[in-house]
């Protein structure tokens, strides 16, 4: 996966396309190389568990999801994003219009 990512970066393509292609190749080769797939899965799950907080494992979106909170959060996130882009453009000397 790392090799495919580096190859894409070397060719000037976004790196995640290489990782995506390698993931598809590993998934397609499941029957031909079961040991390789098990190795990749083991590494992926180990990395995932190290990079995520244990609190995410107890997340229950079916019962604890609030539409009002989601909409408020989405509105706030969009406002902060738009404001930061506007401020960055103004600081860079861009004018509106």
VMD Tcl script that draws the C-alpha trace (Angstrom):
set ca {
  {0.00 0.00 0.00}
  {2.85 2.34 0.84}
  {4.52 1.52 -2.46}
  {1.37 2.28 -4.45}
  {0.93 5.54 -2.56}
  {4.53 6.58 -3.21}
  {4.21 5.65 -6.89}
  {1.14 7.85 -7.24}
  {2.88 10.73 -5.47}
  {5.88 10.34 -7.77}
  {3.56 10.51 -10.81}
  {1.89 13.65 -9.47}
  {-1.38 11.94 -8.50}
  {-2.88 12.26 -5.02}
  {-1.47 9.56 -2.75}
  {-4.78 8.25 -1.48}
  {-5.61 6.97 -4.99}
  {-2.65 4.61 -4.75}
  {-3.74 3.37 -1.34}
  {-7.29 2.97 -2.66}
  {-6.08 0.95 -5.66}
  {-3.91 -1.23 -3.42}
  {-6.88 -1.85 -1.14}
  {-9.00 -2.93 -4.08}
  {-6.21 -5.23 -5.29}
  {-5.87 -6.83 -1.85}
  {-9.63 -7.30 -1.61}
  {-9.77 -8.88 -5.06}
  {-6.92 -11.25 -4.21}
  {-8.70 -12.56 -1.10}
  {-9.16 -16.09 -2.44}
  {-5.71 -16.32 -4.03}
  {-3.73 -14.99 -1.06}
  {-5.66 -15.51 2.19}
  {-2.53 -15.24 4.35}
  {-1.63 -11.86 2.84}
  {-5.13 -10.58 3.40}
  {-5.09 -11.73 7.02}
  {-1.77 -9.94 7.52}
  {-3.08 -6.68 6.05}
  {-6.27 -6.93 8.11}
  {-4.30 -7.52 11.30}
  {-2.10 -4.51 10.68}
  {-5.07 -2.32 9.74}
  {-7.07 -3.21 12.82}
  {-4.03 -2.73 15.08}
  {-3.38 0.71 13.57}
  {-7.07 1.62 13.81}
  {-7.22 0.70 17.48}
  {-4.10 2.74 18.21}
  {-5.30 5.78 16.32}
  {-8.81 5.96 17.72}
  {-10.00 6.66 21.19}
  {-11.78 3.91 23.11}
  {-14.74 6.25 23.44}
  {-15.42 5.88 19.70}
  {-15.94 2.17 20.22}
  {-18.94 2.91 22.45}
  {-20.49 5.44 20.08}
  {-24.15 4.65 19.39}
  {-25.51 6.83 16.60}
  {-28.82 4.99 16.41}
  {-29.98 5.90 19.90}
  {-27.94 9.00 20.77}
  {-28.35 11.00 17.56}
  {-29.99 14.40 17.86}
  {-31.03 16.05 14.60}
  {-31.22 19.48 16.24}
  {-27.66 19.18 17.58}
  {-26.42 17.91 14.22}
  {-27.99 20.82 12.33}
  {-26.64 23.35 14.83}
  {-23.18 21.82 14.64}
  {-23.31 21.75 10.83}
  {-24.38 25.40 10.68}
  {-21.64 26.43 13.11}
  {-18.99 24.43 11.24}
  {-19.99 26.00 7.91}
  {-19.96 29.49 9.41}
  {-16.50 28.98 10.93}
  {-15.18 27.56 7.64}
  {-16.64 30.42 5.57}
  {-15.38 33.00 8.04}
  {-11.87 31.58 8.08}
  {-11.72 31.48 4.27}
  {-13.00 35.05 4.06}
  {-10.50 36.24 6.67}
  {-7.65 34.41 4.96}
  {-8.54 35.94 1.60}
  {-8.73 39.43 3.12}
  {-5.36 38.99 4.83}
  {-3.90 37.84 1.51}
  {-5.10 41.03 -0.15}
  {-8.06 39.67 -2.09}
  {-10.99 41.99 -2.60}
  {-14.62 41.00 -2.84}
  {-16.31 41.35 -6.16}
}
mol new
graphics top color blue
foreach p $ca { graphics top sphere $p radius 0.5 }
foreach p [lrange $ca 0 end-1] q [lrange $ca 1 end] { graphics top cylinder $p $q radius 0.2 }
display resetview
